Amino acid sequence: MATSRRTFLAAGGLAALALAGGGTWYRLRHAPPHRFALDGEARAALHAIIPALLAGALPDDPARRALALASVTDGVHAAILGLPPATQKEVQDLFGLLALAPARRLLTGIPDGWRNATPDRVGAFLQDWRLHRLGLLRTAYHALHDLVLGAWYAQPASWAAIGYPGPLTELA
């Protein structure tokens, strides 16, 4: 049974239309990717992680420390919102694991929630993740590290501590 060229092209065209229709149907049925939300226990986890990663850099005065902590948290949130949707979803999953009590206990060793976590204990889990044999935990550490330090050093108030005079005025 020989297939003519016309039949072959018609079948290919119908198959392409069917694939395009299926793709359109799939996109319409599935909601667009959600934006990252940092709330609740995920925010508490970040509030515990920031002082461990910025040990010695945060102000000692409690009021200024709280202001700096809030500023870095907002900076991390803004940085995550600037990532592609797929990466935002991965970071959301990471914070979801850190917020979920059984996963938090298993992965970090923090038993009583982030609000009660000491900087030493948080620092120990971060160090464990930094050197862990599983690449996924090392990647999670580097993501947290880069987000926090990026948000900290993006603030002009932190530039003096490292001797950075700021951007050149000629380029502004």
N, C-alpha and C positions, 0 to 999 in steps of 0.2 A: 504494500500500500504506500504509494508515493504521496508525499505532502507537497503541495504547490507552494511557490514562494509567497503568493498572496495569502494563503491560509496561515502560513507560518508568521507573517507580519501581523495579521489580524489577531492571532492568538497572543503574540507578544504584546501588542497594543492593549488588548483586554487585560492581560496579566499586569501590565504596568498601571492601568487604571484601577484595578482591584487593589494593588499594593498602595497606591496613593490614597484611595478611599479608606483603606484600613488604617493607614497612618493618621489621616485626618480625624477619623472616628476616635482613635486612641487618644490623640491630643485633646479633643473636645471632651472626652469622658473623664480625663484625669486633670485635676486642678493644677494650675501653674505652681511652681515651687514656692514654698512659703519663705518668708524672711526670717532670719535668725532672731530668736528671742532669748534674752538673758534675764531670767527671773527666778525667784524663789531660791531653792537649794543650789541651783547652778551659780547664781550671784554670790551666795554664801561661800561656795567652793572657790570662786575667783577671789573673794575677799580674804580667804585663808592662804591661797597660793601666792598672791602678790607680795605680801611681806616676806615670804620665804625666798622668793626669787630676787627681791630687791633688798635683801638683808643689808643694813647699814646705810642705805640710800634714802629711806623714808625719814621724814622729820621725827624728832623725839617728842615734841609737843603734841599731846593727844588731839587737839583741835586741828592743827595743821596736818597731822598724820591722817585723820579722818578725811580731810579735804583732799589730800593727795591720793588717798586710796580710792575715793569716789571719782576723782579725775582720771586715774589710770583705768578704773573699771569702765568708765564711759569711753575712754580711748580704745580699749580692747573691743568693746561693743561696736564702736564706729568702724574699726579696722575689719572686723568680721563681716559687717554689712557691705564692705567694699570688695569682698571676695566673690568669686563666681558662685552661683546657686548650689552647685554640686559640692563645693568645698564648704559652704555654709552648712549644708546638711551634715557633712562629716564632723564639723566642729560641734554642731547641735547634738549629734550622737555621742560625742566625747563628753560633753557636759551632762547629757542625759545619764551616761554611765556613772559619772562622778556624783550625780545627785541621787541615784538609786542606792538605797542603803545596802542591800546585799552585794551589789557590784562594788560600791565604795569600800566596804570591808575587805572584800576579796582582792581587789586591785591595788588599794592604797594602804590598807591596814588601819584606817581611821575608823574607830568603832562607834563613836558617839555623835557623829554629825560634824559638819564643817564649822559651826559656830563654837564648838568646844575643842577644836583641833589646835594644838600648840604649834608654833612656828618650827620647833625642832622636829616634831613628828611629821609635819608637812614637808619639811626639808629632807627628811629621811626618805619619804616615799618618792619625792622628786628625784633624789639622787639614785634611788633604786631603778626608777624608770629610765633615767639618763643612761645607765649602764646595763640595762636589762638585756637578756639574750634574745628576747622577742623584739623584732624590728617594729612591730606595731606600737608597743609601749615606748620605745625610743622615739618614734615619730610623734606620738602624743606628747611626750615631754618637750620635744623641740617646738611643736606647735604652741604649747603653753608658754614656753620660754620666749619665743620670738614675738608672740602677741603682747605679752606683758612688757618686755624690754622695749619693743617698738613703741608702745603707747607711752611708756615712761619718758623715753628720750625724744619723743615728738613734742614734748612740752618745753617751751622756752625756760621755764623755771628750773629744769634739771640740767640745762646746758652748762651752767657755771661750775658744777661739781666735776665736770670732765674737761673743763678748759675750752669749751667750744664757744667762740664769740658770737655765733649766729651766722645766718647767711650773709653773703656780701651784699651791701646796699647797691652796688653797681648792677647786680643781677635782678634786683627787685623791681 
